[in-house]
Amino acid sequence: MPDTFQNCKKLTSVTLSNKLTVIGRGAFDGCTSLTSITIPNSVKEIQPIAFRDSGLTSVTIPRSVESIDNDAFWCNNLTSVTFEGRISRDKFGGYAYNTEPFPGDLRDLYFSRDGGPGTYVRFAGGKSWKKQ
């Protein structure tokens, strides 16, 4: 369901049901106190702006995720992203991982020769991602 917890300022941690297959558009948009989320292996799709402007600092994308839409993780505090599986270029939305005021380069890095599954990090407030 879209916008389920949008702008819920008191939400700090979420463990999603293992029956969930889609994280809807804007589901956690504006949840600035949300610093921890467990995405279950049942999730196949993360829709646009699902976690935009949330307080997430790290996230693990399980192997089951096949699609990440535009601006899904537009989070200034996000400094670590782990991909357990592969996502095809046509299913990995433009600017899925952005940082204000400049777009991040995580998508390009993910599809580079040395990209793919693994953990990507950046310094807080930094623009550039690096694969560990």
Secondary structure, 3 states (H helix, E strand, C coil): CCCCCCCCCCCCEEECCCCCCEECCCCCCCCCCCCEEECCCCCCEECCCCCCCCCCCEEEECCCCCEECCCCCCCCCCCEEEECCCCCHHHECCCCCCCCCCCCCHHHHHCCCCCCCEEEECCCCCCCCEEC
